[in-house]
């Protein structure tokens, strides 16, 4: 399973919050508020960004199970709980989400949430998620799944080659089988529909402007490292591309767009009653 540092997750959280599709977020909150108990199981929760996004909009009876393979990230999540999510109503679970998925989802939940996670997993894993969510009669809210659309302004002649190599890297095994990468949202929507859910998909793109310089630097560093691992771009050419982009960050002329899709899948009976 890929590791993500607390610093990176903290850096990206404001961009994540701005990018989430408001319509699907509203629908997920409405679904929880209308149910018998607003209980959420958050898979791959990291430091608890999804909880912090939703908690202020949910009843005081909300309950959360935060699930991650990293005890350190779970500790951070518990340290940063908003007042609406009382500590006595939040459970932290350390789990391997490949080996332990069915065990984790054995506990009742109204909604299963994931953020920036489905693009790391395999088709088989998504089918397991859909099957268990259907058994639970739980909705699934999977936000911020990378969909292969990345772009830089101004354009550079090496951009298409860099993007192609990066997207190839995204399909490598991240510890949960051969990753779907850019196809994750499309595949998840199909799997969840086949399991009996009503599914909505919406764009949730990052727009990383010049005033977000540190996020730009970290994004570029991640892209360059991933592309270098593929060997698909000449190393000197890649280094030159990186240097040109860093210069644009310093001059505050670089804008980045990173394409994401949000997915909301609700049990058909609930969707039909709205």
Kinemage of the C-alpha trace (Angstrom):
@kinemage 1
@onewidth
@group {chain A} dominant
@subgroup {mainchain}
@vectorlist {calphas} color= white
{ca unk a 1} P 0.000 0.000 0.000
{ca unk a 2} L 1.348 3.421 -0.937
{ca unk a 3} L 2.292 5.727 1.944
{ca unk a 4} L 1.350 9.379 2.068
{ca unk a 5} L 2.976 11.772 4.506
{ca unk a 6} L 1.054 13.972 6.902
{ca unk a 7} L 2.691 17.027 5.318
{ca unk a 8} L 1.479 16.093 1.828
{ca unk a 9} L -2.054 15.359 3.020
{ca unk a 10} L -2.183 18.683 4.899
{ca unk a 11} L -0.895 20.537 1.837
{ca unk a 12} L -3.487 19.071 -0.489
{ca unk a 13} L -6.504 19.308 1.831
{ca unk a 14} L -7.528 22.886 0.889
{ca unk a 15} L -7.336 21.996 -2.819
{ca unk a 16} L -9.357 18.848 -2.179
{ca unk a 17} L -12.051 20.774 -0.351
{ca unk a 18} L -12.369 23.331 -3.153
{ca unk a 19} L -12.460 20.620 -5.823
{ca unk a 20} L -15.158 18.342 -4.377
{ca unk a 21} L -18.329 18.569 -6.419
{ca unk a 22} L -20.804 20.469 -4.194
{ca unk a 23} L -23.848 18.709 -5.617
{ca unk a 24} L -22.600 15.218 -4.802
{ca unk a 25} L -21.338 16.331 -1.393
{ca unk a 26} L -24.770 17.811 -0.625
{ca unk a 27} L -26.447 14.589 -1.747
{ca unk a 28} L -24.164 12.467 0.445
{ca unk a 29} L -24.929 14.653 3.467
{ca unk a 30} L -28.669 14.573 2.721
{ca unk a 31} L -28.550 10.790 2.470
{ca unk a 32} L -26.874 10.529 5.881
{ca unk a 33} L -29.244 12.996 7.515
{ca unk a 34} L -32.283 11.124 6.178
{ca unk a 35} L -31.167 7.737 7.467
{ca unk a 36} L -31.718 5.965 10.765
{ca unk a 37} L -28.201 6.742 11.988
{ca unk a 38} L -25.489 8.824 10.291
{ca unk a 39} L -22.752 6.201 10.610
{ca unk a 40} L -19.786 6.453 8.245
{ca unk a 41} L -16.910 4.079 7.522
{ca unk a 42} L -14.075 6.092 5.952
{ca unk a 43} L -11.629 3.823 4.085
{ca unk a 44} L -8.051 5.016 3.633
{ca unk a 45} L -8.960 7.998 5.785
{ca unk a 46} L -5.459 9.472 6.082
{ca unk a 47} L -5.626 12.342 8.555
{ca unk a 48} L -9.434 12.597 8.433
{ca unk a 49} L -10.051 15.105 5.645
{ca unk a 50} L -13.440 13.647 4.687
{ca unk a 51} L -14.630 13.739 8.295
{ca unk a 52} L -13.575 17.380 8.621
{ca unk a 53} L -15.391 18.204 5.382
{ca unk a 54} L -18.676 16.593 6.392
{ca unk a 55} L -18.919 16.669 10.185
{ca unk a 56} L -20.264 20.209 10.613
{ca unk a 57} L -23.211 19.355 8.366
{ca unk a 58} L -24.270 16.161 10.141
{ca unk a 59} L -26.378 15.570 13.264
{ca unk a 60} L -24.749 15.247 16.670
{ca unk a 61} L -25.489 11.510 16.524
{ca unk a 62} L -22.958 10.985 13.725
{ca unk a 63} L -20.526 8.099 14.176
{ca unk a 64} L -17.292 7.508 12.257
{ca unk a 65} L -14.998 4.535 11.758
{ca unk a 66} L -11.697 5.861 10.435
{ca unk a 67} L -9.754 3.098 8.686
{ca unk a 68} L -6.159 3.329 7.513
{ca unk a 69} L -3.052 1.143 7.436
{ca unk a 70} L -0.989 3.897 9.114
{ca unk a 71} L -1.300 4.279 12.906
{ca unk a 72} L 0.531 7.609 12.652
{ca unk a 73} L -2.051 9.064 10.251
{ca unk a 74} L -4.892 7.770 12.395
{ca unk a 75} L -3.347 9.476 15.422
{ca unk a 76} L -3.251 12.727 13.445
{ca unk a 77} L -6.898 12.267 12.480
{ca unk a 78} L -7.931 11.815 16.109
{ca unk a 79} L -5.892 14.851 17.158
{ca unk a 80} L -7.717 17.073 14.652
{ca unk a 81} L -11.344 16.055 15.190
{ca unk a 82} L -13.792 18.957 14.868
{ca unk a 83} L -16.152 19.548 17.809
{ca unk a 84} L -19.086 18.077 15.902
{ca unk a 85} L -17.414 14.652 15.836
{ca unk a 86} L -16.959 13.846 19.509
{ca unk a 87} L -14.088 11.524 20.368
{ca unk a 88} L -16.468 9.009 21.924
{ca unk a 89} L -18.220 8.654 18.545
{ca unk a 90} L -15.089 8.098 16.450
{ca unk a 91} L -13.338 4.742 16.177
{ca unk a 92} L -9.864 4.391 14.644
{ca unk a 93} L -9.130 1.072 12.932
{ca unk a 94} L -5.717 -0.019 11.679
{ca unk a 95} L -6.251 -2.378 8.752
{ca unk a 96} L -4.736 -3.676 5.549
{ca unk a 97} L -7.461 -2.695 3.085
{ca unk a 98} L -6.573 -5.511 0.724
{ca unk a 99} L -6.579 -8.356 3.211
{ca unk a 100} L -9.112 -6.893 5.658
{ca unk a 101} L -11.718 -5.164 3.487
{ca unk a 102} L -14.565 -7.577 4.243
{ca unk a 103} L -13.751 -7.571 7.963
{ca unk a 104} L -13.728 -3.780 8.055
{ca unk a 105} L -17.066 -3.595 6.241
{ca unk a 106} L -18.698 -6.208 8.454
{ca unk a 107} L -19.730 -3.412 10.834
{ca unk a 108} L -22.961 -1.541 9.993
{ca unk a 109} L -22.628 1.793 8.206
{ca unk a 110} L -24.975 4.079 6.314
{ca unk a 111} L -22.211 5.424 4.074
{ca unk a 112} L -18.765 4.223 3.013
{ca unk a 113} L -16.442 7.050 2.053
{ca unk a 114} L -13.124 7.158 0.227
{ca unk a 115} L -11.056 10.138 -0.863
{ca unk a 116} L -8.304 10.081 -3.503
{ca unk a 117} L -8.233 6.317 -3.120
{ca unk a 118} L -10.022 4.409 -5.872
{ca unk a 119} L -7.346 5.242 -8.450
{ca unk a 120} L -4.916 3.171 -6.338
{ca unk a 121} L -6.955 -0.041 -6.425
{ca unk a 122} L -7.725 -2.877 -8.829
{ca unk a 123} L -10.943 -3.885 -10.571
{ca unk a 124} L -11.202 -6.892 -8.251
{ca unk a 125} L -10.952 -4.618 -5.199
{ca unk a 126} L -13.688 -2.309 -6.485
{ca unk a 127} L -15.960 -5.292 -7.133
{ca unk a 128} L -15.381 -6.413 -3.528
{ca unk a 129} L -16.268 -2.927 -2.287
{ca unk a 130} L -19.461 -2.851 -4.373
{ca unk a 131} L -20.500 -6.297 -3.152
{ca unk a 132} L -19.952 -5.446 0.532
{ca unk a 133} L -21.656 -2.053 0.259
{ca unk a 134} L -24.683 -3.714 -1.360
{ca unk a 135} L -24.797 -6.275 1.447
{ca unk a 136} L -24.705 -3.446 4.013
{ca unk a 137} L -27.255 -1.400 2.014
{ca unk a 138} L -24.765 1.441 2.466
{ca unk a 139} L -24.119 4.277 0.073
{ca unk a 140} L -20.636 4.903 -1.315
{ca unk a 141} L -19.124 8.377 -1.661
{ca unk a 142} L -15.740 8.186 -3.422
{ca unk a 143} L -14.298 11.640 -4.032
{ca unk a 144} L -11.263 12.985 -5.889
{ca unk a 145} L -10.355 10.055 -8.122
{ca unk a 146} L -7.659 10.982 -10.648
{ca unk a 147} L -8.957 10.612 -14.205
{ca unk a 148} L -5.880 11.192 -16.364
{ca unk a 149} L -6.501 14.844 -17.254
{ca unk a 150} L -3.521 16.892 -16.141
{ca unk a 151} L -2.445 20.093 -17.775
{ca unk a 152} L -0.038 22.986 -17.339
{ca unk a 153} L -0.278 26.580 -18.525
{ca unk a 154} L 1.767 27.724 -20.332
{ca unk a 155} L 2.045 24.686 -22.586
{ca unk a 156} L 5.400 22.951 -23.036
{ca unk a 157} L 6.229 20.688 -25.982
{ca unk a 158} L 7.180 17.867 -23.597
{ca unk a 159} L 3.833 17.951 -21.760
{ca unk a 160} L 2.094 15.162 -23.744
{ca unk a 161} L 5.010 12.788 -23.237
{ca unk a 162} L 5.199 13.552 -19.523
{ca unk a 163} L 1.450 13.049 -19.082
{ca unk a 164} L 1.445 9.761 -20.996
{ca unk a 165} L 4.284 8.411 -18.847
{ca unk a 166} L 2.677 9.628 -15.610
{ca unk a 167} L -0.635 7.972 -16.472
{ca unk a 168} L 1.202 4.737 -17.243
{ca unk a 169} L 2.811 4.906 -13.795
{ca unk a 170} L -0.609 5.414 -12.208
{ca unk a 171} L -1.645 1.977 -13.451
{ca unk a 172} L 1.157 0.204 -11.532
{ca unk a 173} L 0.407 -1.921 -8.472
{ca unk a 174} L 0.185 0.328 -5.387
{ca unk a 175} L -0.352 -2.584 -3.007
{ca unk a 176} L -4.006 -3.270 -3.885
{ca unk a 177} L -3.553 -5.055 -7.201
{ca unk a 178} L -2.941 -3.538 -10.629
{ca unk a 179} L -4.178 0.017 -10.121
{ca unk a 180} L -6.941 1.329 -12.343
{ca unk a 181} L -5.409 4.800 -12.265
{ca unk a 182} L -7.277 7.145 -14.625
{ca unk a 183} L -10.061 4.599 -15.262
{ca unk a 184} L -10.990 4.247 -11.588
{ca unk a 185} L -14.135 6.381 -11.468
{ca unk a 186} L -15.527 4.927 -14.693
{ca unk a 187} L -14.920 1.355 -13.534
{ca unk a 188} L -16.285 2.024 -10.043
{ca unk a 189} L -19.466 3.549 -11.442
{ca unk a 190} L -20.045 0.503 -13.645
{ca unk a 191} L -19.356 -1.944 -10.809
{ca unk a 192} L -21.652 -0.120 -8.383
{ca unk a 193} L -24.464 0.092 -10.942
{ca unk a 194} L -24.141 -3.642 -11.518
{ca unk a 195} L -24.491 -4.158 -7.762
{ca unk a 196} L -27.813 -2.291 -7.757
{ca unk a 197} L -26.837 1.280 -6.929
{ca unk a 198} L -27.976 4.521 -8.514
{ca unk a 199} L -24.702 6.241 -9.432
{ca unk a 200} L -23.780 9.846 -10.145
{ca unk a 201} L -20.378 11.039 -11.370
{ca unk a 202} L -19.183 14.643 -11.426
{ca unk a 203} L -15.954 16.466 -12.173
{ca unk a 204} L -13.903 17.620 -9.206
{ca unk a 205} L -10.780 19.130 -10.725
{ca unk a 206} L -7.919 20.684 -8.840
{ca unk a 207} L -7.101 24.151 -10.155
{ca unk a 208} L -3.704 24.970 -8.728
{ca unk a 209} L -3.031 28.660 -9.223
{ca unk a 210} L 0.245 30.611 -8.809
{ca unk a 211} L -0.575 31.476 -5.179
{ca unk a 212} L -0.376 27.744 -4.337
{ca unk a 213} L 3.339 27.558 -5.065
{ca unk a 214} L 4.276 24.856 -2.558
{ca unk a 215} L 1.522 22.541 -3.786
{ca unk a 216} L 2.736 23.167 -7.346
{ca unk a 217} L 6.307 22.291 -6.362
{ca unk a 218} L 5.256 19.102 -4.615
{ca unk a 219} L 3.014 18.066 -7.500
{ca unk a 220} L 5.799 18.572 -10.014
{ca unk a 221} L 8.250 16.617 -7.844
{ca unk a 222} L 5.791 13.732 -7.663
{ca unk a 223} L 5.163 13.774 -11.399
{ca unk a 224} L 8.871 13.835 -12.215
{ca unk a 225} L 9.654 10.973 -9.821
{ca unk a 226} L 6.845 8.841 -11.255
{ca unk a 227} L 7.772 9.583 -14.868
{ca unk a 228} L 11.437 8.824 -14.203
{ca unk a 229} L 10.484 5.392 -12.839
{ca unk a 230} L 8.803 4.509 -16.123
{ca unk a 231} L 11.869 5.293 -18.246
{ca unk a 232} L 9.562 6.590 -20.975
{ca unk a 233} L 11.005 10.110 -21.072
{ca unk a 234} L 14.668 10.937 -21.650
{ca unk a 235} L 16.164 11.858 -18.268
{ca unk a 236} L 17.853 15.067 -19.505
{ca unk a 237} L 14.701 16.203 -21.269
{ca unk a 238} L 12.648 15.515 -18.132
{ca unk a 239} L 15.095 17.465 -15.967
{ca unk a 240} L 14.873 20.395 -18.371
{ca unk a 241} L 11.084 20.304 -18.296
{ca unk a 242} L 11.159 20.290 -14.494
{ca unk a 243} L 13.574 23.223 -14.406
{ca unk a 244} L 11.397 25.261 -16.773
{ca unk a 245} L 8.335 24.588 -14.652
{ca unk a 246} L 10.131 25.533 -11.428
{ca unk a 247} L 11.122 28.826 -13.023
{ca unk a 248} L 7.479 29.484 -13.862
{ca unk a 249} L 6.520 28.822 -10.238
{ca unk a 250} L 9.085 31.384 -9.096
{ca unk a 251} L 7.734 33.913 -11.599
{ca unk a 252} L 4.141 33.060 -10.579
{ca unk a 253} L 3.118 32.259 -14.136
{ca unk a 254} L 2.292 28.546 -13.782
{ca unk a 255} L -1.231 27.174 -13.512
{ca unk a 256} L -2.003 23.469 -13.126
{ca unk a 257} L -5.201 21.528 -13.594
{ca unk a 258} L -5.470 17.979 -12.287
{ca unk a 259} L -8.599 16.123 -13.357
{ca unk a 260} L -10.614 14.259 -10.741
{ca unk a 261} L -14.038 12.679 -10.652
{ca unk a 262} L -16.342 12.256 -7.656
{ca unk a 263} L -18.629 9.227 -7.482
{ca unk a 264} L -21.769 8.896 -5.355
{ca unk a 265} L -23.619 5.581 -5.327
{ca unk a 266} L -26.849 5.268 -3.334
{ca unk a 267} L -29.063 2.221 -2.862
{ca unk a 268} L -31.705 2.222 -5.578
{ca unk a 269} L -34.603 2.260 -3.092
{ca unk a 270} L -33.353 5.502 -1.548
{ca unk a 271} L -32.654 7.105 -4.920
{ca unk a 272} L -36.161 6.220 -6.130
{ca unk a 273} L -37.764 7.771 -3.019
{ca unk a 274} L -36.251 11.222 -3.505
